[in-house]
Each structure stands twice: as C-alpha cells, then as structure tokens.
Amino acid sequence: MAGIYLRVYNLDKPSFWVDELDFVYAAKSMSEVGRPLLNSGYPYSRAPLVTYSLMASFKLFGISEFSARLPVAIFGVLSIPLLYLIGRSFFGKRVGLLAALFLTFSPLAIGLSRTCRMYSLFQFLFLAGVYFFYLGFEARDKSNNMAASRQRRIYFAPFTKILERWQIHLPMLSLGGLFLLLAYITHQNAGLFLLSLMGYLAACWIFLSIKGGIKSFPTEKYVVPLGVIILMGLLAYLINPEVHNFIVHAVTYLPKWAEVDSAQNPWLIFDFLFTSMETVPFNLLFVLGTLLLIVNKNKAGLYTLLTFWVPVLAFSFLFQYRKNDYIFHVFPIFFLVSAYALDRVIGFTHLIFASWKSAQRISNKLTDSQFTNWLSTLLLLIWIPITPAFLFAQKIPRLPDGHFNGAKYHNEWKQAADFLQDKLDQNDVIISTLPQTIQYYTGRAEYNLNWHYADQARRSKIYAPDGCLIDFYSGADVIEDLDELKTIFIRHRKGWIIVDNYRFRNPVYVPENIQQYLVNYVTKSFETKRGTVSIYRWN
C-alpha cells in the first residue's frame, strides 16, 4: 500500500521530463499509424513493451502525464513483492520482508517509477529473470525450496541424463531465460548478466574443485556451461562483424551530454551507493552483508553479489560515462544484501538473549522467538522513520512541479506554457533547448538550441529535405553557430526562446558565446517560480 501511494499519488503533477516524451510520441504514433514515430518522422523502436503498455493506458485514460507514467509506476510497485520472493527463497522470509520494505521507501526507486522511461519495467523483468534462472539452475540447492519442491523428471532426450545428473529444473530455467530476453529487449544492459553468470560459474568451479576434485559431479555442472559461453562469445566476437562493432561501440561511445563532469567521474556510482544520504545506513549493512555472504560461502549470496557488482564495475571503469540509472535494474540487490545483514544482526541478538536467559535460569512468558519479533518491530518503528531515505521518500508525491523526484529533476514546462498561452502569435517562431517538450506543451517549436542534439544529428547525418541538420526527436532545425542564430533573428522579426536553465547555463549544451549574446541582446520576459525555465523574446 505504501509502495502504491509513493509511486502513483499526484503522478500527473510534474511536467514531463525530457526523455519521457520519446515514448509518449512513439505510443501515440503507434496507435495512429501503426509505427512508433517521433515528431521528426524517425522511428523510435526502443523498449517496445513500454510503448505497447502506454498505448493501452492512452486508450483507457487519454494522453496525459498520468496515463504515460501509470504503466511504469505499476511495474515499480510489482518489483516490491518480487524482491520479497527473491529474499524469501534465497535467504529466508524475514530477509525478503526487510528487503521489500527498504525498496518501498527508496527515493531512487520511487523517482524512476514516477518517470515514463523503461527503467522500472527493465528492473522487474531482469529481477524475475535472474530469480527464475537461479531456481532452475540450482534446483538441488537446499535453500531453493520452491524449485526443489516442483522438481520433476524431464523426458527431453538426449539431455535427460544431463539434466537429472546436474539436477537442473528446465521449465524454471527456461522461464528465467524468457524474462532475461524480455529484459534485454527492454534495455541492452541486461547483456551484462552473461558476465555475472560467467563469474558465478567460475567461482563455483574453483571452490568445488578445491573441495571435491576436478572430476567430481558438481564441478562438471559449472565448468561445461562456462566453457561453452566463453567459446561462443569468442567466436561471435571474432567472426561476426556486427557483434564486434557493437561491443567496440558500447565501450567507446560518448554522447555530447556525457561530457559533463558528473558523467566523467568514475566514482559516481560508488559515491551514490556508499556516501549519499539516501543510502545511509543501508550502505553499512551492505558492506556487512557482503562480508557475511562471502565468509559463509553462501551460493545464492555469491550469485546475487556478482549480479550486482558486474554492472556497477562495468559502468564505473569500463564504459565512458556514468549514471545511477544504469544500475537501477540491480539496485534492489543492494537492499537484499543489506536486509541479509540486518537479519543476521537480529539473529545474533536472539542468541544473546537466549544465552542470557539460560545463564540466569530465567523462565518467563516471553519466548526467544517473541523477543526477536518484538525487537525487529521496535527497531523498524524507531529506525526506518528517521532514515534520510524515508524522510525524503514520503515527500516526493507531494512535491510541486520543478523539484527533484528522487531520480530526475523536473522543469516547470506547464507554467511556462501557461505564460505563453495568450501571447504566442501564429507568425512567431520558437527556439528551445528541448524543442520536443515545447512541442508537446505549446504545439510547436521550430529551432533547436541544444548542442547535444546538434552533435547527435551531425554524427547520424540527420538532414531535412533542404539539407539542413534537424533534431532527431523533434524535427526542429538545428542551430549550428552564432551566425545562424543571428540570421534567424533577421529572417523572423518576432519570436521566443524557451530554455531550461540547467542546459542554457551549461556550455556542453549551449556554448558560452551563444549564452552571452542572448543575455545581452534578447529580452527576458519570464522565469518560472522555482527558476527551472526561462523565456526570452525578440521583437
């Protein structure tokens, strides 16, 4: 109930964040012409499951901020009980409950569940994939009660003997593979799971080789799949040019927006996980939980740790730019490991209480189990409400437009559009740092002032029929330099410049000579209440 409130209440209050409109226009176009097209006429085929879910929502509720974000919020809510199931299956019921509780009040989880992007769907599909994959692959694991209880003899010659010998639950494994495939279709970051799986197979192989010898049955289960994955991966990389080019592009690609300092900081994700106020005190619990899982040689724990750490390390030190969003699909594991640590602390306190009762020869109505339950409840009632995450999380649904929602900063486009409503003449032209957003709220935007979009158009050779560069998203003409901007002022005697102040004041998006020229020679007509959007006019 808390998760639903935090992710759905006031869902329509903030203006659309910049990238949300990609899916809005794609779904709108899909409904009208059967193709997911942007305003530019170019197709937007990313995360088709999101587009289809938006089409259904638009059909029920019309096109709005609420209907665009509702499917995403639903998937964000569904991740809470899913994390409980994972925690219960891997580590016990209390760990599942604690992990679900922590995820419920995570500002990052709330923020991305209130944003019309693919991340919450990707998180849900990926978590379901790694969960069912483990249940199928480790059906013999004693901690895996669900898969073990459903294990059946599988008649699938000639693999029957191998499946029985390795005790693999094929239907569960296939279900995990299906979810992982859907996750990959939604976001290509799911492909990093192969590296996590390779790490898990290698770790189990090494450990079991030391314990039982390299020819023992358990070792064979891990070394054969590991060898097959490595061999197929090398062959694909060496023989298939598309695979080779895709990997090289993924590792070397650096978009214009990622030239900002934060995206170039290799410790950005580590700072978020271990030093930000949002993750206190879960960060300390995570470190403790990691140590306990390694020391205890917990197989499910090793699997979850590698699933978490591979994308964290890859986006910190392998790829060319960083964003916290890119680890969102594994972020719930952070709370899962934290919950495991807290559960161990509660269990240790239980032992101390039981030992003290025994030593003092005390007999009372309060059993050890009741003591543990009361202690857990008291701890959560006192501790959770004073954590920075909870204090911020409960404010998010009630924040006005123009605030940070736990993941994204919203700009006050609605307020800017209201100002322009009775002032915009049909002969005026509009220049904007985010023309696609202005097109949604005012119906038009002729020119693009965003150098990131200009760089993207130049790299991808996106031209209009007249040979001019155009923005891939909005179709607006790209302004390439100051001389072109001056020419527009001469050609069109009246017009408006509508900018979000973050991009307008950042030379990565708007060069300093353009900023200075506009400040000196164009009249500032309006600035929104919280200073996120400014409107300039020339006449």
LUMPAVO-796571 format. One record per residue (C-alpha): residue number from 0; y, z, x. Coordinates in nm, 2 decimals, always signed. Each point is the difference from the previous one (the first is absolute). Last residue first. Example, Ala and Ser with C-alpha at 12.3 -4.5 7.8 and 13.67 -1.06 7.14 Angstrom:
<nodes>
{1; {-0.11; +0.71; +1.37}}
{0; {-0.34; +0.07; -0.14}}
</nodes>
This chain:
<nodes>
{538; {+4.18; -3.14; +1.07}}
{537; {-0.25; +0.19; +0.22}}
{536; {-0.20; +0.29; -0.13}}
{535; {-0.20; +0.28; +0.16}}
{534; {-0.27; +0.22; -0.17}}
{533; {-0.16; +0.30; +0.17}}
{532; {-0.35; +0.15; -0.06}}
{531; {-0.15; +0.32; +0.13}}
{530; {+0.31; +0.22; -0.02}}
{529; {-0.14; +0.27; -0.22}}
{528; {+0.24; -0.08; -0.29}}
{527; {+0.00; -0.38; +0.06}}
{526; {+0.28; -0.17; +0.19}}
{525; {+0.24; -0.24; -0.16}}
{524; {+0.27; -0.26; +0.07}}
{523; {+0.01; -0.04; +0.37}}
{522; {+0.24; -0.28; +0.08}}
{521; {-0.10; -0.26; +0.26}}
{520; {+0.18; -0.07; +0.33}}
{519; {-0.05; +0.30; +0.23}}
{518; {-0.33; +0.14; -0.13}}
{517; {-0.14; -0.34; -0.04}}
{516; {+0.09; -0.11; +0.36}}
{515; {-0.13; +0.32; +0.15}}
{514; {-0.34; -0.02; -0.17}}
{513; {-0.04; -0.37; +0.10}}
{512; {+0.09; +0.08; +0.36}}
{511; {-0.24; +0.29; +0.00}}
{510; {-0.30; -0.21; -0.11}}
{509; {-0.15; +0.08; -0.34}}
{508; {-0.37; +0.09; -0.02}}
{507; {-0.08; +0.13; +0.35}}
{506; {+0.37; +0.08; +0.04}}
{505; {-0.04; +0.29; -0.26}}
{504; {+0.30; +0.08; -0.20}}
{503; {-0.07; -0.25; -0.27}}
{502; {-0.36; +0.08; +0.00}}
{501; {+0.04; +0.37; -0.09}}
{500; {+0.31; -0.07; -0.21}}
{499; {-0.19; -0.21; -0.26}}
{498; {+0.23; -0.30; -0.04}}
{497; {+0.16; -0.19; -0.28}}
{496; {+0.26; -0.26; +0.11}}
{495; {+0.18; -0.16; -0.29}}
{494; {+0.17; -0.33; -0.06}}
{493; {+0.32; -0.21; -0.04}}
{492; {+0.14; -0.30; +0.18}}
{491; {-0.34; -0.15; +0.06}}
{490; {+0.02; -0.27; +0.27}}
{489; {+0.24; +0.19; +0.22}}
{488; {-0.19; +0.33; -0.02}}
{487; {-0.33; -0.19; +0.06}}
{486; {+0.14; -0.17; +0.31}}
{485; {+0.10; +0.35; +0.13}}
{484; {-0.36; +0.11; -0.04}}
{483; {-0.13; -0.31; +0.18}}
{482; {+0.23; +0.07; +0.29}}
{481; {-0.12; +0.36; +0.02}}
{480; {-0.37; -0.10; +0.05}}
{479; {-0.33; -0.09; -0.18}}
{478; {+0.08; +0.06; -0.37}}
{477; {-0.34; -0.07; -0.17}}
{476; {+0.02; -0.18; -0.33}}
{475; {-0.16; +0.20; -0.28}}
{474; {-0.37; -0.09; -0.08}}
{473; {-0.06; +0.37; -0.10}}
{472; {-0.31; +0.09; +0.20}}
{471; {-0.03; -0.26; +0.28}}
{470; {+0.38; +0.00; +0.06}}
{469; {+0.13; -0.36; +0.05}}
{468; {+0.08; -0.20; +0.31}}
{467; {+0.20; -0.31; -0.08}}
{466; {-0.16; -0.35; +0.02}}
{465; {+0.13; -0.13; -0.34}}
{464; {-0.35; +0.04; -0.15}}
{463; {+0.01; +0.37; +0.08}}
{462; {-0.17; +0.11; +0.33}}
{461; {-0.25; +0.27; +0.10}}
{460; {-0.09; -0.07; +0.36}}
{459; {-0.23; +0.31; +0.03}}
{458; {+0.18; +0.13; +0.31}}
{457; {+0.35; -0.10; -0.13}}
{456; {-0.06; +0.14; -0.35}}
{455; {-0.13; +0.33; +0.14}}
{454; {+0.30; +0.03; +0.24}}
{453; {+0.23; -0.07; -0.30}}
{452; {-0.18; +0.27; -0.20}}
{451; {+0.05; +0.25; +0.28}}
{450; {+0.36; -0.12; +0.04}}
{449; {+0.09; +0.11; -0.36}}
{448; {+0.31; -0.16; -0.13}}
{447; {-0.17; -0.22; -0.26}}
{446; {+0.20; -0.23; -0.23}}
{445; {-0.02; -0.11; -0.36}}
{444; {-0.08; +0.32; -0.19}}
{443; {-0.07; -0.01; -0.38}}
{442; {-0.13; +0.17; -0.31}}
{441; {+0.19; +0.32; +0.05}}
{440; {-0.27; +0.27; +0.04}}
{439; {-0.29; -0.22; +0.10}}
{438; {+0.20; -0.25; +0.20}}
{437; {+0.17; +0.29; +0.18}}
{436; {-0.34; +0.12; +0.12}}
{435; {-0.10; -0.34; +0.12}}
{434; {+0.33; -0.03; +0.19}}
{433; {-0.05; +0.30; +0.22}}
{432; {+0.28; +0.00; +0.26}}
{431; {+0.21; -0.18; -0.26}}
{430; {+0.24; -0.29; -0.06}}
{429; {+0.10; -0.08; -0.36}}
{428; {+0.19; -0.30; -0.13}}
{427; {+0.27; +0.00; -0.26}}
{426; {+0.04; -0.29; -0.24}}
{425; {-0.19; +0.17; -0.28}}
{424; {+0.23; +0.30; +0.03}}
{423; {-0.13; +0.35; +0.08}}
{422; {+0.23; +0.28; -0.12}}
{421; {-0.16; +0.11; -0.32}}
{420; {-0.34; +0.10; +0.15}}
{419; {+0.11; +0.05; +0.35}}
{418; {+0.03; +0.38; -0.02}}
{417; {-0.33; +0.02; -0.19}}
{416; {-0.17; -0.20; +0.27}}
{415; {+0.12; +0.24; +0.27}}
{414; {-0.13; +0.30; -0.21}}
{413; {-0.33; -0.17; -0.04}}
{412; {-0.02; -0.09; +0.37}}
{411; {+0.03; +0.37; +0.11}}
{410; {-0.22; -0.03; +0.31}}
{409; {-0.34; +0.18; +0.01}}
{408; {-0.12; +0.15; +0.33}}
{407; {-0.38; -0.02; +0.03}}
{406; {-0.29; +0.24; +0.07}}
{405; {+0.08; +0.35; -0.14}}
{404; {+0.23; -0.14; -0.27}}
{403; {+0.32; -0.02; +0.22}}
{402; {+0.30; -0.01; -0.23}}
{401; {+0.22; -0.27; -0.15}}
{400; {-0.09; +0.04; -0.36}}
{399; {-0.02; +0.36; -0.12}}
{398; {-0.27; +0.24; +0.11}}
{397; {-0.21; +0.15; -0.29}}
{396; {-0.34; -0.15; +0.09}}
{395; {+0.05; +0.10; +0.37}}
{394; {+0.10; +0.37; -0.05}}
{393; {-0.36; +0.14; -0.03}}
{392; {-0.09; -0.18; +0.33}}
{391; {+0.28; +0.15; +0.20}}
{390; {-0.09; +0.37; -0.05}}
{389; {-0.37; -0.09; +0.01}}
{388; {+0.02; -0.18; +0.34}}
{387; {+0.23; +0.27; +0.15}}
{386; {-0.27; +0.26; -0.07}}
{385; {+0.12; +0.29; -0.21}}
{384; {-0.19; -0.08; -0.32}}
{383; {-0.33; -0.05; +0.20}}
{382; {-0.01; +0.34; +0.17}}
{381; {+0.03; +0.26; -0.27}}
{380; {-0.22; -0.15; -0.28}}
{379; {-0.22; -0.16; +0.26}}
{378; {-0.07; +0.32; +0.19}}
{377; {-0.05; +0.20; -0.32}}
{376; {-0.25; -0.25; -0.13}}
{375; {-0.20; -0.01; +0.33}}
{374; {+0.00; +0.38; +0.03}}
{373; {-0.12; +0.04; -0.36}}
{372; {-0.28; -0.25; +0.06}}
{371; {-0.11; +0.16; +0.33}}
{370; {+0.00; +0.35; -0.15}}
{369; {-0.20; -0.13; -0.30}}
{368; {-0.26; -0.14; +0.23}}
{367; {-0.03; +0.31; +0.21}}
{366; {-0.04; +0.21; -0.32}}
{365; {+0.27; +0.23; -0.14}}
{364; {-0.18; +0.25; -0.22}}
{363; {-0.03; +0.25; +0.27}}
{362; {-0.25; +0.12; +0.27}}
{361; {+0.15; +0.11; +0.33}}
{360; {-0.24; +0.07; +0.29}}
{359; {+0.30; +0.00; +0.24}}
{358; {-0.19; -0.24; +0.23}}
{357; {-0.13; -0.21; -0.29}}
{356; {+0.33; -0.03; -0.17}}
{355; {+0.17; -0.09; +0.33}}
{354; {-0.26; -0.26; +0.08}}
{353; {+0.04; -0.16; -0.35}}
{352; {+0.38; +0.00; +0.04}}
{351; {-0.03; -0.16; +0.35}}
{350; {-0.24; -0.26; -0.13}}
{349; {+0.23; -0.09; -0.29}}
{348; {+0.29; -0.03; +0.24}}
{347; {-0.20; -0.25; +0.20}}
{346; {-0.08; -0.20; -0.31}}
{345; {+0.38; -0.01; -0.09}}
{344; {+0.07; -0.12; +0.35}}
{343; {-0.28; -0.26; -0.02}}
{342; {+0.15; -0.12; -0.34}}
{341; {+0.34; -0.03; +0.16}}
{340; {-0.15; -0.22; +0.28}}
{339; {-0.18; -0.22; -0.25}}
{338; {+0.32; -0.03; -0.21}}
{337; {+0.19; -0.12; +0.31}}
{336; {-0.27; -0.26; +0.07}}
{335; {+0.03; -0.13; -0.36}}
{334; {+0.38; +0.02; +0.02}}
{333; {+0.01; -0.24; +0.30}}
{332; {-0.27; -0.20; -0.17}}
{331; {+0.25; -0.07; -0.28}}
{330; {+0.21; -0.20; +0.25}}
{329; {-0.27; -0.26; +0.05}}
{328; {+0.14; -0.27; -0.23}}
{327; {+0.35; +0.12; +0.08}}
{326; {-0.03; -0.09; +0.37}}
{325; {+0.22; -0.32; -0.03}}
{324; {+0.26; +0.18; -0.22}}
{323; {+0.10; +0.22; +0.29}}
{322; {+0.15; -0.30; +0.17}}
{321; {-0.05; -0.13; +0.36}}
{320; {+0.07; -0.32; +0.19}}
{319; {-0.17; -0.20; +0.28}}
{318; {-0.36; +0.08; -0.07}}
{317; {-0.23; +0.17; +0.25}}
{316; {+0.16; +0.34; +0.08}}
{315; {+0.11; +0.18; -0.32}}
{314; {-0.14; -0.23; -0.26}}
{313; {-0.34; -0.02; +0.17}}
{312; {-0.01; +0.38; +0.07}}
{311; {+0.06; +0.09; -0.36}}
{310; {-0.23; -0.28; -0.12}}
{309; {-0.29; +0.13; +0.21}}
{308; {+0.08; +0.37; -0.06}}
{307; {-0.08; +0.03; -0.37}}
{306; {-0.33; -0.19; -0.03}}
{305; {-0.10; +0.17; +0.33}}
{304; {+0.07; +0.35; -0.15}}
{303; {-0.18; -0.09; -0.32}}
{302; {-0.32; -0.11; +0.17}}
{301; {+0.01; +0.30; +0.24}}
{300; {+0.03; +0.23; -0.29}}
{299; {-0.29; -0.16; -0.18}}
{298; {-0.21; +0.05; +0.31}}
{297; {+0.11; +0.36; +0.06}}
{296; {-0.05; +0.07; +0.37}}
{295; {+0.11; +0.36; -0.06}}
{294; {+0.23; -0.02; +0.30}}
{293; {+0.15; -0.33; -0.11}}
{292; {+0.05; +0.11; -0.36}}
{291; {+0.15; +0.33; +0.11}}
{290; {+0.24; -0.16; +0.24}}
{289; {+0.12; -0.25; -0.27}}
{288; {+0.04; +0.28; -0.26}}
{287; {+0.22; +0.20; +0.24}}
{286; {+0.22; -0.30; +0.07}}
{285; {+0.02; -0.08; -0.37}}
{284; {+0.08; +0.36; -0.09}}
{283; {+0.29; +0.00; +0.24}}
{282; {+0.13; -0.33; -0.15}}
{281; {-0.06; +0.13; -0.36}}
{280; {+0.27; +0.27; +0.07}}
{279; {+0.24; -0.20; -0.01}}
{278; {-0.07; -0.36; -0.08}}
{277; {+0.33; -0.07; -0.19}}
{276; {+0.21; +0.18; +0.26}}
{275; {-0.07; -0.27; +0.26}}
{274; {-0.15; +0.10; +0.34}}
{273; {-0.38; -0.08; -0.01}}
{272; {-0.06; -0.29; -0.24}}
{271; {+0.35; -0.16; +0.00}}
{270; {+0.05; +0.04; +0.37}}
{269; {-0.34; -0.14; +0.06}}
{268; {+0.08; -0.30; -0.21}}
{267; {+0.33; -0.07; +0.18}}
{266; {-0.15; +0.06; +0.35}}
{265; {+0.00; -0.36; +0.10}}
{264; {+0.37; -0.03; -0.08}}
{263; {+0.08; -0.37; -0.06}}
{262; {+0.01; +0.03; -0.38}}
{261; {+0.25; +0.29; +0.03}}
{260; {+0.23; -0.19; +0.24}}
{259; {+0.05; -0.30; -0.23}}
{258; {-0.15; -0.33; +0.13}}
{257; {-0.25; +0.02; -0.28}}
{256; {+0.24; -0.17; -0.24}}
{255; {-0.03; -0.32; +0.20}}
{254; {-0.38; -0.02; -0.03}}
{253; {-0.21; +0.07; +0.31}}
{252; {-0.34; -0.17; +0.02}}
{251; {-0.20; +0.06; +0.32}}
{250; {-0.31; +0.18; -0.11}}
{249; {-0.04; -0.16; -0.34}}
{248; {+0.08; -0.35; +0.14}}
{247; {-0.27; +0.04; +0.27}}
{246; {-0.25; +0.12; -0.25}}
{245; {+0.07; -0.28; -0.25}}
{244; {+0.01; -0.27; +0.28}}
{243; {-0.35; +0.10; +0.12}}
{242; {-0.14; +0.02; -0.35}}
{241; {+0.14; -0.34; -0.09}}
{240; {-0.12; -0.15; +0.33}}
{239; {-0.36; +0.08; -0.08}}
{238; {-0.23; -0.01; +0.31}}
{237; {+0.12; +0.28; +0.22}}
{236; {+0.13; +0.25; -0.25}}
{235; {-0.29; -0.07; -0.25}}
{234; {-0.26; +0.03; +0.28}}
{233; {+0.15; +0.33; +0.12}}
{232; {+0.01; +0.15; -0.35}}
{231; {-0.36; -0.11; -0.07}}
{230; {-0.13; +0.15; +0.32}}
{229; {+0.19; +0.33; -0.05}}
{228; {-0.10; +0.04; -0.36}}
{227; {-0.37; -0.08; +0.07}}
{226; {-0.01; +0.24; +0.29}}
{225; {+0.15; +0.28; -0.20}}
{224; {-0.24; -0.07; -0.29}}
{223; {-0.30; +0.02; +0.24}}
{222; {+0.13; +0.31; +0.19}}
{221; {+0.04; +0.22; -0.30}}
{220; {-0.33; -0.01; -0.19}}
{219; {-0.19; -0.03; +0.34}}
{218; {+0.14; +0.34; +0.11}}
{217; {-0.15; +0.17; -0.31}}
{216; {-0.35; -0.14; +0.06}}
{215; {-0.04; +0.11; +0.37}}
{214; {-0.01; -0.26; +0.27}}
{213; {+0.32; +0.12; +0.17}}
{212; {-0.12; +0.36; +0.04}}
{211; {+0.03; +0.28; -0.25}}
{210; {+0.30; +0.22; +0.08}}
{209; {+0.19; -0.21; +0.26}}
{208; {-0.07; -0.32; -0.19}}
{207; {+0.11; +0.17; -0.32}}
{206; {+0.34; +0.08; +0.14}}
{205; {+0.05; -0.34; +0.15}}
{204; {-0.11; -0.19; -0.30}}
{203; {+0.19; +0.22; -0.24}}
{202; {+0.32; -0.06; +0.20}}
{201; {-0.06; -0.37; +0.03}}
{200; {-0.06; -0.04; -0.38}}
{199; {+0.31; +0.20; -0.08}}
{198; {+0.22; -0.19; +0.24}}
{197; {-0.13; -0.33; -0.13}}
{196; {+0.07; +0.12; -0.36}}
{195; {+0.36; +0.09; +0.10}}
{194; {+0.04; -0.35; +0.16}}
{193; {-0.14; -0.17; -0.31}}
{192; {+0.24; +0.22; -0.21}}
{191; {+0.29; -0.18; +0.16}}
{190; {-0.06; -0.29; -0.24}}
{189; {+0.15; +0.22; -0.28}}
{188; {+0.34; -0.08; +0.16}}
{187; {-0.03; -0.34; -0.16}}
{186; {+0.13; +0.14; -0.33}}
{185; {-0.10; -0.08; -0.36}}
{184; {-0.27; -0.25; +0.10}}
{183; {-0.12; +0.25; +0.26}}
{182; {-0.02; +0.28; -0.26}}
{181; {-0.20; -0.23; -0.23}}
{180; {-0.24; -0.06; +0.29}}
{179; {-0.02; +0.38; +0.07}}
{178; {-0.07; +0.06; -0.37}}
{177; {-0.29; -0.25; +0.01}}
{176; {-0.14; +0.13; +0.32}}
{175; {-0.01; +0.35; -0.14}}
{174; {-0.18; -0.13; -0.31}}
{173; {-0.25; -0.18; +0.24}}
{172; {-0.07; +0.33; +0.18}}
{171; {-0.05; +0.18; -0.32}}
{170; {-0.25; -0.27; -0.12}}
{169; {-0.17; -0.01; +0.34}}
{168; {-0.07; +0.38; +0.04}}
{167; {-0.10; +0.00; +0.37}}
{166; {-0.29; +0.22; +0.11}}
{165; {-0.02; -0.16; +0.35}}
{164; {-0.38; -0.04; -0.04}}
{163; {+0.03; -0.08; -0.37}}
{162; {+0.27; -0.26; +0.05}}
{161; {-0.19; -0.15; +0.30}}
{160; {-0.32; -0.01; -0.20}}
{159; {+0.16; -0.17; -0.30}}
{158; {+0.19; -0.25; +0.21}}
{157; {-0.25; -0.29; -0.04}}
{156; {-0.01; +0.04; -0.29}}
{155; {+0.24; +0.18; -0.24}}
{154; {-0.21; +0.25; -0.20}}
{153; {+0.22; +0.31; +0.01}}
{152; {-0.17; +0.34; -0.04}}
{151; {+0.26; +0.22; -0.16}}
{150; {+0.27; +0.24; +0.13}}
{149; {+0.20; +0.15; -0.28}}
{148; {-0.02; +0.36; +0.11}}
{147; {+0.05; -0.09; +0.36}}
{146; {+0.32; -0.20; -0.08}}
{145; {+0.16; +0.29; -0.20}}
{144; {-0.13; +0.28; +0.24}}
{143; {+0.15; -0.15; +0.31}}
{142; {+0.02; +0.33; +0.20}}
{141; {-0.37; -0.04; +0.08}}
{140; {+0.07; -0.34; +0.16}}
{139; {-0.29; -0.24; -0.09}}
{138; {+0.23; -0.22; -0.21}}
{137; {+0.22; -0.05; +0.30}}
{136; {+0.07; -0.37; -0.04}}
{135; {+0.03; +0.00; -0.37}}
{134; {+0.20; +0.31; -0.04}}
{133; {+0.21; -0.11; +0.30}}
{132; {+0.08; -0.34; -0.16}}
{131; {+0.07; +0.17; -0.33}}
{130; {+0.28; +0.22; +0.16}}
{129; {+0.14; -0.27; +0.23}}
{128; {+0.04; -0.24; -0.29}}
{127; {+0.14; +0.26; -0.25}}
{126; {+0.26; +0.10; +0.26}}
{125; {+0.09; -0.36; +0.06}}
{124; {+0.03; -0.09; -0.36}}
{123; {+0.22; +0.30; -0.09}}
{122; {+0.22; -0.04; +0.31}}
{121; {+0.05; -0.37; -0.06}}
{120; {+0.09; +0.06; -0.36}}
{119; {+0.25; +0.26; +0.12}}
{118; {+0.14; -0.23; +0.26}}
{117; {+0.04; -0.33; -0.19}}
{116; {+0.36; +0.03; -0.09}}
{115; {+0.20; +0.09; -0.31}}
{114; {+0.12; +0.34; +0.12}}
{113; {-0.07; +0.33; -0.19}}
{112; {-0.34; +0.04; +0.16}}
{111; {+0.16; -0.06; +0.34}}
{110; {+0.24; +0.30; -0.06}}
{109; {-0.27; +0.24; -0.14}}
{108; {-0.24; -0.06; +0.29}}
{107; {+0.29; +0.04; +0.25}}
{106; {+0.12; +0.31; -0.18}}
{105; {-0.35; +0.16; +0.01}}
{104; {-0.04; +0.24; -0.29}}
{103; {-0.31; -0.15; -0.16}}
{102; {-0.15; -0.07; +0.35}}
{101; {+0.00; +0.37; +0.08}}
{100; {-0.18; +0.09; -0.33}}
{99; {-0.26; -0.28; +0.05}}
{98; {-0.07; +0.13; +0.35}}
{97; {-0.04; +0.36; -0.13}}
{96; {-0.23; -0.10; -0.28}}
{95; {-0.22; -0.21; +0.22}}
{94; {-0.02; +0.27; +0.27}}
{93; {-0.10; +0.25; -0.28}}
{92; {-0.28; -0.23; -0.12}}
{91; {-0.17; -0.05; +0.34}}
{90; {+0.04; -0.19; +0.32}}
{89; {-0.10; -0.37; -0.04}}
{88; {-0.09; -0.03; -0.37}}
{87; {+0.27; +0.25; -0.12}}
{86; {+0.27; -0.15; +0.23}}
{85; {-0.08; -0.35; -0.11}}
{84; {-0.01; +0.08; -0.37}}
{83; {+0.33; +0.20; +0.03}}
{82; {+0.16; -0.30; +0.18}}
{81; {-0.10; -0.22; -0.30}}
{80; {+0.14; +0.25; -0.24}}
{79; {+0.34; -0.04; +0.18}}
{78; {-0.02; -0.37; +0.07}}
{77; {+0.00; -0.07; -0.37}}
{76; {+0.36; +0.12; -0.03}}
{75; {+0.13; -0.25; +0.26}}
{74; {-0.20; -0.27; -0.18}}
{73; {+0.18; +0.09; -0.32}}
{72; {+0.34; +0.00; +0.17}}
{71; {-0.05; -0.35; +0.13}}
{70; {-0.09; -0.12; -0.35}}
{69; {+0.32; +0.17; -0.14}}
{68; {+0.24; -0.14; +0.26}}
{67; {+0.08; -0.34; -0.15}}
{66; {-0.01; +0.14; -0.36}}
{65; {+0.25; +0.27; +0.09}}
{64; {+0.24; -0.22; +0.20}}
{63; {+0.01; -0.25; -0.28}}
{62; {-0.18; -0.31; -0.13}}
{61; {-0.15; +0.05; -0.34}}
{60; {-0.22; +0.29; -0.11}}
{59; {-0.35; -0.13; -0.09}}
{58; {+0.02; -0.36; +0.15}}
{57; {+0.20; +0.13; +0.30}}
{56; {-0.28; +0.25; +0.07}}
{55; {-0.27; -0.26; -0.02}}
{54; {+0.19; -0.23; +0.23}}
{53; {+0.07; +0.29; +0.24}}
{52; {-0.37; +0.07; +0.03}}
{51; {-0.06; -0.37; +0.09}}
{50; {+0.27; +0.01; +0.27}}
{49; {-0.14; +0.31; +0.15}}
{48; {-0.35; -0.15; +0.01}}
{47; {+0.15; -0.31; +0.17}}
{46; {+0.10; +0.20; +0.31}}
{45; {+0.21; -0.27; +0.17}}
{44; {+0.01; -0.34; -0.16}}
{43; {+0.37; -0.05; -0.01}}
{42; {+0.05; -0.37; -0.06}}
{41; {+0.33; -0.17; +0.09}}
{40; {+0.23; -0.11; -0.28}}
{39; {+0.30; +0.19; +0.15}}
{38; {+0.00; +0.23; -0.30}}
{37; {-0.35; +0.11; +0.10}}
{36; {-0.32; -0.17; -0.13}}
{35; {-0.33; +0.16; -0.11}}
{34; {-0.15; -0.31; -0.18}}
{33; {-0.11; -0.03; -0.36}}
{32; {+0.33; -0.13; -0.13}}
{31; {+0.14; +0.28; -0.22}}
{30; {-0.23; +0.30; +0.06}}
{29; {-0.04; -0.08; +0.37}}
{28; {+0.37; -0.04; +0.03}}
{27; {+0.07; +0.35; -0.14}}
{26; {-0.28; +0.14; +0.22}}
{25; {+0.15; -0.16; +0.32}}
{24; {+0.35; +0.10; -0.10}}
{23; {-0.09; +0.37; -0.04}}
{22; {-0.23; -0.01; +0.30}}
{21; {+0.28; -0.11; +0.24}}
{20; {+0.24; +0.22; -0.20}}
{19; {-0.14; +0.32; +0.15}}
{18; {+0.10; -0.11; +0.36}}
{17; {+0.37; +0.10; -0.03}}
{16; {-0.03; +0.33; -0.19}}
{15; {+0.06; -0.05; -0.37}}
{14; {+0.25; +0.24; -0.15}}
{13; {-0.10; +0.36; -0.06}}
{12; {-0.03; +0.14; -0.35}}
{11; {-0.30; -0.20; -0.14}}
{10; {-0.28; +0.23; +0.12}}
{9; {+0.18; +0.30; -0.15}}
{8; {-0.34; +0.18; -0.02}}
{7; {-0.29; -0.20; +0.13}}
{6; {-0.10; +0.12; +0.35}}
{5; {+0.10; +0.36; -0.01}}
{4; {-0.11; +0.05; -0.36}}
{3; {-0.34; -0.17; +0.05}}
{2; {-0.07; +0.20; +0.32}}
{1; {+0.09; +0.32; -0.17}}
{0; {-0.24; -0.08; -0.29}}
</nodes>
